[in-house]
Amino acid sequence: MSKVWDVPHLKTGSERPVMDPDQVYVYNMRYCPYAQRAMLTLLAKKVDFKVFNINLKQKPDWFVNETFGKVPVLLYKGEIIPESLIVSDYVDELFPGPQQHPSDPTQKAKDRVLLEIFNRVIMSYYKLMLSKEEEAKETALKDFCKNLDVITEDLKKRGSKF
């Protein structure tokens, strides 16, 4: 079964897609962990959406002109909403379904801190995979493990895997 995001990546020279303003669309990149956040929120809220994957190495001019040049970007009712956490919050507040954040502001803030630490995990991972120098790889691995340990300990305290 094909998934909604299994579509070709639009690149330089691609025409801007025609969109129905009443349909939710997401500019995505199939393997971007930040875009996946937004996708997970849309799926959790059971929102009907369509995806336009963007080749981030050969970005279409229209994409760069109407966005920050990054994914994800949500488009709905004439609004262009960029950035994964902003998209996720927007979707969570706009659409019915299970709330993705606790109502307690302190717990919500703590959850946001954990997301920031997870950003460090992602960045360390990419540095580890892409670095050519051994010293840089060692530093990235230490950072990766340190930040992953923080997340693991927090999840243990919560009694949750998520």
N, C-alpha and C positions, 0 to 999 in steps of 0.2 A: 504494500500500500504506500503510495506516495504521500509525503508530508507537505504541508503548505509552504515550507521553506525550501523544498527541493526544486528550485527554479534557477535558470541561468543567471549569472552575475552580469549586470549592466555595466558598460565601460565607456571610455572615451568614444564619442561618436554615436552612442546609443541615444535614441529619441526618448524624451521624457514620457513616461507612461500616462495614458489617459486614465483618470480616476473619477469614480463616483463620490461626491463629497459626503454621502451618507454611509460609506463603507470605511472601515478602519484599514489603513495600510501601514506597513512598516518597511522603512529602508533598513536593510539588514546586511550582514556579511556572515555567511554560513558558519564560520568557525570562530567568530569573535565572542569571547566570554561576556563582554559587556552587553552586546546585542542579545545574547542568550538570556540575560536577566529580564529584559523587556518581554521576550518571547514567553518565558516561564510565567510571568505575571499575566499576560494575555491568556495563556492556557489555563492557569489557575482560576481566572475569572470567567472562563468559558466564553470569551469574546470572539465573535466571528471576524477574522482578519485575513488580509492578503499580504503577501511579501514581495518586495522587489529587492533582490540581492544586489549589492553594489560592489564592484571590483575596486577595492581601496587603493590599489597601485595604479589604476588607470581610471580615475573617477570621471564620470560624465560632467561636463561643464555645468549643466543645469543643476546637478546635485550639489556641486561646490557653491554655486550662486545662491541657493535657497536654504542651505544648511551650514553647519560649522565644518562640513567636510568629513564628519565622523558618523558612525552608526552606534546605536540605533537612532532612528528618527520616526516618530509616529505622526501620521497625517490623518486628520479627521475633522469634518465639517469646516474646512478651510484653515484649520489650525495646523501649524508645524511645530511639533514638540520634540526637541533634541535631548540627548543625554540619557543614559540608562536609568539612573535613579529618578530623574525627573519624569521620564516616561512611565516608569513603574508606579510612582506616586499618583500621577495623573490618571492612569488606568484604574488603580485601586479606588480612587475617590469618585471617578465618573461612572463606573459600571457596577451593577449589582454582583453579588457573590461573596465568597469568604473574604474578610478583611485580611490584608497581607501584613498589617502592622498591629501591634498591641495598642489598646486605647490609653494605656498608662504612658505618659510622656517620658518618664525616667527610663522605662524599659525600651521604649522606642529609641531614645537617645543611645542607650547601650547597644542596641541592635545596629544602629548606624555606625558606631565605633567599630563593631565587629566587621561590618562591610568594608570600612576603610582598611582594616587589617587584612582582609581578604584581597583588597586591591594590591597590597604589598606582596602577598603570596603570588598573585598573577604576574606582577612585574618581575619578581625574583625568578619565577619559572622561565619567563621569556629571556631574561638575561642569562640564565643558566643554559638554555637551549641554543641561544644565538651567539654567545661569547666565543671568541676564538682563543683567548688567553686563559691559561689554567688558573692564574690568580683571580681573575674576574669570575671564573666559574666557581671557584672555591668560596669566594665572598657571596656570590648569589645563592649557592647551596646553603650556606650558614643562615642567610637572611630568610630563605624559603623555609627552612626547618624551624627557625625561631618563631616566625609568624604563624606557621601552621600549628606549632605547639600552643601558642596563645589561643587560637581558635579551638583546638581540641580540648584544652582545659576548660574553656568557657562552656562548650557543649556538654562536657562531663558534669559541670555544676548544674546545668539546666536539666540533666537527665535526658538529653535528646541527641539524636544524630544530625538534626537539622537546626 
